[in-house]
């Protein structure tokens, strides 16, 4: 059997996830902002799980040594961070929504003492289970996956739950739907073979077909 087809997260489920992650409760404000940033970055930039886990704050900060945090609109994913090494390396572009979510999360992390500003360095995704209760430890692949599963459950989504990799599928599918350009989508996905990217074309066409089928006459 071949690989499972991509499964993009529809807009209605993305809205439900973001609605749950609106941090109204101060007690869960940090974890809500962290999860919100994680989702928005992944489903807009199309990063893989391992690539996300290896990111550092200095990768996305314009001036890591400045007291005021400013984020880049694009950064270079190094071979040591990318799947496939040199073949997977390249520029990653952050949407305005992704940068806004990251800023909110990192400012909350700074307020709680989890990042040592004014030097914006260290792991981007910071766990709360550090030594002596200090959250300076990098979240593992498994922890990031568990975070996504937990958010889905508490947002009221039902099984079968989305895989973490479906966040990347969502980014690629949404990009193709907007551009209708498979070569540009290949660049976003950093696929070596165009045939891999063509899976997102099929996914997009299937969604279009199902949407038209449910449209009313008037």
Buried (B, 14 or more C-beta within 10 A) or exposed (E): EEEEEBBBBEEEBBEBBBEBBEBEEEEEBBBBBBBBBBBBBBBBBBBBBEBBBBBBBBBBBEEBEEEEBEBBEEBEBBEEBBBEEEEBBBEBEBBEBBBBBBBBBBBBBBEBEBBEBEBBBBBBBBBBEEEEEEBBBBBEEEBBBEBBBEBBEEBEBEEEEBBBBBBBBBBBBBBBBEEEEBEBBBBBBBBEEEEEBBBBBEBBEEBEEEEEEEEEEE
